[in-house]
Amino acid sequence: MQKLFWLIPIFPLLGSAIIGLFGKKAGKTTVSAIAVGSVTLSFLLALIAMFAMKAAPGSRIELTYFDWMAVGNLRVPMGLVFDPLSCVMALMVSGISALIHLYSVGYMWEDEGFARYFAYLNLFVFFMLTLVLGSSLPLLFVGWEGVGLCSYLLIGFYFETDYAPAAGLKAFLTNRVGDLGMIIGMMALFAHFGTLTVSELLTRSGTLSPEIGFGVITFATLMMFVGATGKSAQLPLYVWLPDAMAGPTPVSALIHAATMVTAGIFLICRLAPLYQLAPITLTTVAWVGAATALFAATIGLCQRDIKKVLAYSTVSQLGYMFLGLGAAGFAAGFFHVFTHAWFKALLFLGAGSVIHAMHHEQDLFKMGGLKNKLPITFWTMLIATFAIMGFPGFSGFFSKDEILYLAYLKSPVLWGMGLIGACFTSFYMWRLMALTFWGEPRDQHAYEHAHESPWTMAAPLAVLAVGSLFAGWWGVPEAFGGHFSVGKFLTPSLTFGQTHAAHGHHEGPAILLALVSTGLAIGAGLWGFFSYKNGLALAEARSAKWPTLHRLVANKYYVDEGIERFLLGPTRWFGNALWKFFDVIIIDGLGVNLPGALARISGDFIALFQTGRVRNYTLAMTLGALALLWIFLK
């Protein structure tokens, strides 16, 4: 059966090719069957690979098909690796993508670009599976760049508008900044270890001790982290992700849940033993993650667009994941990837259901009173809200509090930043729920025509709600009486090739910290709910009391405006100056137009002597001959 595992990424690729070539002629029903079916087949085969991996020695299957690159000392195999980390990611990517594909059938049915949409979506899944299953960094990088390309196509799907192509280009260019860092990091690793195959990298680093000060491994891992900040939207490269809302809502769910934005976390977990050797890098990761979690959470407090609230929530939650990684809690950080995939996909798809019911209205201030109109959407989003706020028993509770506990052990300041961010998260999520489902309708026309979504959209919501409710029980922390099974499951991946892997046993007030964070999050949630439950009057009075602060946060700290003024504007001016000086004056003017003008002028001058009269030519020849005689006989 292992011989067929290469089909896991190939199924979506074939689906994309068939839909792209024949989708318009085949019809929407056929396109839907191919798109959903191909990703479902990948999920089923990934499930088989999971069981095969668990039965394999060392919980690892590495399949090499042929040498992809062989130049000098560089040998890069075309191979796939199946270990606990890659198998969980493959199941998450293919499983949640299958649900999003099914949801998209109902959401996109009336769209003229139906076939094009699913061709892009299947291609995205192919590249994402290549990223998580690749056995070498170059093959991982192919998937890394591929999902960047597909995100550009999907974010800019509505290409006839002005904002969507601009948002897609912004995402593409911002990720190129991070990707440059990743390329430099790979070059540094190859120069130091002589290989880019992940298993060889980790094995050769297995006997090394953590670096004291700034060394080659620290530099390489920092550069790889720069790549991760781009793909996973951390400060300062987070700016592309909120604008990615320009794409269709299912695309937002796909990019912001279990796939593209988690690629940076996956990369660090894949190279976890290397990061253990670079304490400076881990500290940097922790502080960047905490700052991102807090910064993005503050912006989410005042957003009016329902998808923008969830977008900044995603940036904030990704910050928590990096905070966990930086605290050397690789399993905890990845566990939050797993739980976040369920509730964030559910929140985005739930928001899509609301937008669909409200005739594509996204302004929270124009919603209200939808609780009885959209019962399935309401109850499933309610479960997701409890999960993301970390309510006891829901999936987000276990992963969030494990991260905050590890952050406290690293630095109480990091814990405090994470705690404030968690309170803000609870506030803006209950604000979103109150504005959407409670109170009086603020757009009576849209409210009267609102209705629950079709089963193709409702069924994925129900499945994701189950995951949002129970997924966290896989990783109940030991401090809460559990065994943190997810950590034990991931250990073969996170310690691969290490001869002295650290297994630290931490002592700390875990239960007390969880009680504090949970109590404050519940209090913040209640504050947000009752502030907006009965309309906007109370919130407007509060914002009028602090207008400058409210305007600053509502306008996202003017970061985009600052980038335009201090980076893009000067760059554009400098480019125009170079264009006008070098292209217009030097190349076009002196290089092309001046020789042409001189030739034309000289030609016009000589034409004055071309009279067509023989006597004039004879006179000219005679004068010329006399001049020559005078010169030579002088």
TORDRENZA-860415 format. One record per residue (C-alpha): x negated, y, z negated. Coordinates in steps of 0.25 Angstrom, whole numbers. Example, Ala and Ser with C-alpha at 12.3 -4.5 7.8 and 13.67 -1.06 7.14 Angstrom:
east,north,up
-49,-18,-31 $
-55,-4,-29 $
//
This chain:
east,north,up
0,0,0 $
-12,9,-3 $
-14,10,12 $
-1,18,14 $
-4,28,4 $
-10,38,14 $
5,39,19 $
8,47,7 $
4,60,13 $
6,56,27 $
21,54,26 $
24,69,24 $
14,72,35 $
21,63,45 $
35,69,40 $
29,83,43 $
24,79,57 $
37,72,61 $
46,84,56 $
37,94,62 $
37,88,76 $
51,83,76 $
59,89,65 $
67,99,73 $
72,88,82 $
74,78,72 $
84,86,63 $
85,90,49 $
89,76,43 $
78,69,50 $
68,80,45 $
73,78,31 $
72,63,31 $
58,64,36 $
53,75,27 $
59,69,14 $
56,55,18 $
41,57,21 $
39,64,8 $
47,53,0 $
39,42,7 $
26,49,2 $
32,49,-12 $
35,34,-12 $
21,31,-7 $
15,40,-17 $
23,33,-28 $
18,19,-23 $
4,25,-23 $
6,29,-37 $
8,15,-42 $
-3,10,-34 $
-12,20,-40 $
-8,17,-54 $
-12,2,-51 $
-25,6,-45 $
-38,5,-53 $
-41,19,-59 $
-27,23,-55 $
-33,28,-42 $
-32,24,-27 $
-41,31,-17 $
-39,28,-2 $
-49,33,8 $
-45,31,23 $
-57,37,30 $
-68,48,29 $
-62,61,32 $
-75,70,32 $
-89,65,32 $
-99,76,34 $
-113,75,27 $
-111,72,13 $
-96,75,13 $
-87,63,14 $
-72,65,13 $
-63,53,14 $
-48,54,19 $
-42,47,7 $
-31,48,-4 $
-32,46,-19 $
-21,41,-27 $
-23,43,-42 $
-13,48,-53 $
-15,62,-49 $
-13,61,-34 $
-2,51,-36 $
6,60,-45 $
4,72,-36 $
8,64,-23 $
21,59,-30 $
24,73,-35 $
21,79,-21 $
29,69,-13 $
40,67,-23 $
43,82,-26 $
41,85,-11 $
51,74,-7 $
61,81,-16 $
58,94,-11 $
60,89,3 $
73,83,0 $
77,97,-6 $
72,104,6 $
82,96,15 $
94,103,9 $
87,117,7 $
81,118,21 $
92,111,29 $
97,124,35 $
83,130,38 $
79,130,53 $
65,126,49 $
69,113,42 $
60,104,50 $
48,113,49 $
50,114,34 $
50,99,32 $
38,98,41 $
30,108,32 $
35,102,19 $
31,87,23 $
17,93,28 $
15,100,14 $
18,86,7 $
7,79,16 $
-3,90,12 $
0,89,-3 $
-1,74,-3 $
-14,75,4 $
-19,85,-6 $
-15,76,-18 $
-20,63,-12 $
-33,67,-5 $
-45,60,-11 $
-54,71,-8 $
-54,86,-9 $
-55,89,6 $
-42,81,8 $
-36,87,-4 $
-39,100,2 $
-32,96,15 $
-20,95,7 $
-23,107,0 $
-23,116,12 $
-12,108,19 $
-2,112,8 $
-7,126,9 $
-3,126,24 $
10,119,21 $
13,129,10 $
11,141,20 $
20,134,30 $
31,131,19 $
30,145,12 $
31,152,26 $
42,143,31 $
51,154,33 $
41,161,43 $
51,170,49 $
51,178,36 $
40,188,32 $
38,183,18 $
37,168,20 $
25,168,30 $
18,178,21 $
20,169,9 $
15,157,16 $
2,165,21 $
0,170,6 $
0,156,1 $
-9,151,12 $
-19,162,10 $
-19,162,-5 $
-22,147,-5 $
-33,149,5 $
-40,157,-6 $
-39,145,-16 $
-43,135,-5 $
-56,142,-3 $
-59,140,-18 $
-56,125,-16 $
-65,124,-4 $
-76,130,-12 $
-74,120,-23 $
-74,108,-14 $
-87,113,-8 $
-93,115,-22 $
-88,101,-26 $
-94,94,-14 $
-107,102,-16 $
-108,97,-30 $
-103,82,-29 $
-105,79,-14 $
-90,74,-12 $
-76,79,-11 $
-69,66,-13 $
-62,68,-26 $
-65,54,-32 $
-80,56,-29 $
-80,71,-35 $
-73,66,-48 $
-82,54,-49 $
-95,62,-47 $
-91,72,-57 $
-87,61,-67 $
-100,62,-75 $
-102,77,-75 $
-100,85,-88 $
-92,98,-88 $
-100,110,-83 $
-105,120,-93 $
-103,133,-86 $
-101,136,-72 $
-105,125,-62 $
-102,119,-49 $
-90,111,-54 $
-85,123,-61 $
-86,131,-48 $
-80,120,-39 $
-68,118,-48 $
-66,133,-49 $
-65,134,-34 $
-56,122,-34 $
-47,129,-44 $
-47,141,-35 $
-40,132,-25 $
-31,127,-35 $
-27,142,-39 $
-23,144,-24 $
-15,132,-22 $
-9,132,-36 $
-6,147,-37 $
-14,151,-49 $
-20,165,-52 $
-24,172,-43 $
-19,164,-31 $
-5,162,-36 $
1,173,-27 $
5,164,-15 $
14,154,-23 $
26,164,-27 $
27,169,-12 $
28,154,-8 $
42,155,-12 $
44,161,3 $
46,146,7 $
58,138,6 $
61,134,-9 $
58,119,-7 $
44,123,-3 $
43,131,-15 $
46,119,-23 $
36,110,-15 $
25,120,-16 $
27,124,-31 $
31,111,-37 $
22,99,-35 $
14,102,-23 $
5,113,-18 $
4,122,-30 $
0,110,-38 $
-12,106,-29 $
-21,115,-37 $
-18,107,-50 $
-19,94,-43 $
-33,98,-38 $
-38,101,-52 $
-32,88,-57 $
-39,81,-46 $
-52,87,-49 $
-50,87,-64 $
-63,80,-68 $
-70,91,-61 $
-63,102,-68 $
-66,95,-81 $
-81,98,-78 $
-78,113,-76 $
-73,119,-89 $
-74,133,-83 $
-64,129,-72 $
-54,123,-81 $
-54,135,-90 $
-52,144,-78 $
-40,135,-73 $
-34,136,-87 $
-34,151,-87 $
-30,153,-73 $
-18,143,-75 $
-14,150,-88 $
-15,164,-82 $
-7,159,-70 $
4,152,-78 $
6,165,-86 $
5,175,-75 $
15,168,-66 $
25,166,-77 $
26,180,-80 $
29,183,-65 $
40,173,-65 $
47,181,-76 $
53,192,-67 $
54,185,-53 $
68,186,-47 $
66,176,-35 $
69,162,-41 $
58,156,-32 $
48,166,-37 $
50,163,-51 $
48,148,-49 $
35,152,-40 $
29,159,-52 $
33,148,-61 $
25,139,-52 $
13,147,-53 $
14,148,-68 $
16,133,-69 $
4,130,-60 $
-4,139,-70 $
0,129,-81 $
-5,118,-73 $
-18,124,-72 $
-18,128,-86 $
-17,113,-90 $
-28,110,-80 $
-37,120,-86 $
-35,115,-100 $
-40,102,-94 $
-26,96,-95 $
-27,91,-80 $
-16,81,-83 $
-7,91,-90 $
-9,101,-79 $
-5,90,-69 $
7,86,-77 $
12,100,-76 $
11,99,-61 $
19,86,-62 $
30,92,-71 $
30,105,-63 $
33,98,-50 $
46,94,-55 $
52,106,-62 $
46,116,-52 $
51,109,-40 $
64,108,-46 $
64,123,-49 $
61,127,-35 $
71,117,-29 $
81,122,-39 $
78,136,-35 $
80,132,-21 $
93,126,-24 $
97,140,-30 $
92,148,-18 $
99,138,-9 $
112,140,-17 $
111,155,-17 $
108,157,-2 $
93,159,-3 $
94,169,-14 $
82,168,-23 $
84,180,-32 $
87,176,-47 $
94,189,-49 $
104,185,-39 $
107,172,-45 $
115,167,-57 $
126,158,-62 $
122,146,-53 $
122,136,-64 $
135,130,-60 $
134,132,-45 $
121,124,-44 $
122,114,-56 $
111,104,-50 $
101,116,-47 $
104,122,-61 $
102,109,-69 $
89,105,-62 $
83,118,-63 $
87,119,-78 $
79,106,-80 $
67,112,-72 $
67,125,-80 $
67,117,-93 $
55,109,-87 $
47,121,-83 $
49,129,-96 $
44,116,-104 $
56,112,-111 $
54,100,-120 $
56,87,-112 $
56,93,-98 $
44,91,-89 $
37,104,-91 $
37,103,-106 $
26,92,-106 $
17,97,-96 $
18,112,-100 $
15,110,-114 $
4,100,-112 $
-3,111,-103 $
-1,122,-114 $
-6,112,-125 $
-19,110,-117 $
-20,125,-114 $
-19,128,-129 $
-31,118,-131 $
-39,126,-121 $
-35,140,-125 $
-23,145,-133 $
-23,157,-124 $
-21,148,-112 $
-9,142,-120 $
-3,155,-123 $
-4,159,-108 $
3,146,-105 $
13,148,-116 $
17,162,-111 $
18,157,-97 $
27,145,-101 $
37,155,-109 $
37,164,-96 $
40,151,-88 $
52,148,-97 $
57,162,-96 $
57,164,-81 $
63,150,-79 $
75,152,-88 $
76,166,-82 $
77,159,-68 $
88,149,-73 $
96,160,-80 $
96,169,-68 $
99,158,-58 $
110,149,-65 $
116,158,-77 $
123,171,-78 $
132,177,-67 $
129,176,-52 $
122,188,-47 $
125,185,-33 $
139,181,-32 $
139,178,-17 $
128,169,-18 $
133,162,-31 $
147,159,-24 $
140,152,-13 $
130,144,-22 $
131,129,-22 $
122,117,-26 $
112,112,-17 $
114,99,-8 $
109,86,-14 $
96,87,-6 $
92,99,-15 $
99,94,-28 $
93,80,-28 $
79,85,-29 $
82,94,-40 $
88,83,-48 $
75,74,-46 $
66,86,-50 $
75,89,-62 $
72,74,-67 $
57,76,-65 $
58,90,-72 $
64,83,-84 $
56,71,-85 $
43,72,-78 $
36,78,-90 $
38,65,-98 $
26,59,-90 $
17,68,-98 $
22,70,-112 $
9,75,-120 $
3,67,-131 $
6,78,-141 $
21,76,-138 $
20,61,-141 $
18,57,-126 $
6,51,-119 $
4,61,-108 $
5,50,-98 $
3,60,-86 $
-11,63,-92 $
-15,48,-93 $
-9,45,-79 $
-18,56,-73 $
-31,53,-80 $
-37,44,-69 $
-36,56,-60 $
-40,67,-69 $
-52,59,-74 $
-56,51,-62 $
-71,49,-60 $
-74,54,-74 $
-83,46,-83 $
-81,55,-96 $
-67,61,-94 $
-62,69,-105 $
-50,64,-113 $
-48,75,-123 $
-38,74,-134 $
-33,87,-138 $
-28,91,-151 $
-18,103,-152 $
-5,108,-157 $
2,102,-144 $
16,101,-150 $
16,115,-157 $
11,121,-144 $
23,114,-136 $
33,119,-146 $
28,133,-145 $
28,133,-130 $
41,126,-129 $
48,135,-139 $
43,148,-132 $
46,143,-118 $
61,140,-123 $
62,154,-129 $
57,160,-116 $
66,152,-108 $
78,156,-117 $
74,171,-116 $
73,170,-101 $
87,163,-100 $
94,172,-109 $
88,184,-102 $
94,181,-89 $
106,172,-92 $
116,183,-92 $
110,191,-80 $
99,201,-78 $
103,212,-88 $
94,208,-99 $
82,205,-90 $
84,218,-83 $
84,226,-96 $
71,219,-100 $
64,222,-87 $
69,236,-88 $
62,237,-101 $
48,233,-96 $
50,237,-81 $
35,238,-78 $
32,224,-83 $
44,218,-76 $
40,225,-63 $
26,220,-65 $
30,205,-67 $
42,205,-57 $
32,210,-46 $
22,199,-50 $
12,208,-56 $
10,214,-42 $
0,203,-38 $
4,202,-24 $
4,217,-22 $
-10,218,-29 $
-15,207,-19 $
-9,215,-7 $
-15,228,-12 $
-29,224,-17 $
-32,211,-9 $
-23,209,4 $
-22,224,7 $
-37,227,7 $
-40,214,14 $
-30,218,25 $
-36,232,26 $
-50,227,27 $
-45,217,38 $
-38,228,45 $
-51,236,44 $
-59,225,50 $
-50,223,61 $
-49,237,65 $
-64,239,64 $
-70,226,69 $
-59,221,78 $
-53,234,84 $
-66,243,84 $
-78,233,85 $
-73,221,92 $
-61,227,100 $
-67,241,102 $
-82,240,103 $
-83,225,107 $
-71,224,117 $
-65,237,121 $
-78,246,122 $
-85,237,132 $
-72,236,140 $
-70,252,139 $
-85,254,144 $
-83,244,155 $
-70,251,159 $
-76,265,159 $
-88,261,166 $
-80,254,177 $
-71,267,178 $
-84,275,180 $
-90,267,190 $
-76,266,197 $
-78,281,200 $
-88,278,210 $
-80,267,217 $
-74,277,228 $
-73,267,239 $
-81,276,249 $
-93,271,256 $
-100,284,257 $
-100,285,242 $
-106,271,240 $
-116,274,250 $
-120,287,243 $
-121,280,230 $
-130,269,235 $
-139,280,242 $
-140,288,229 $
-143,275,221 $
-154,271,231 $
-160,285,230 $
-160,284,215 $
-167,270,216 $
-177,275,225 $
-180,287,216 $
-181,278,204 $
-191,269,210 $
-199,279,218 $
-200,289,207 $
//
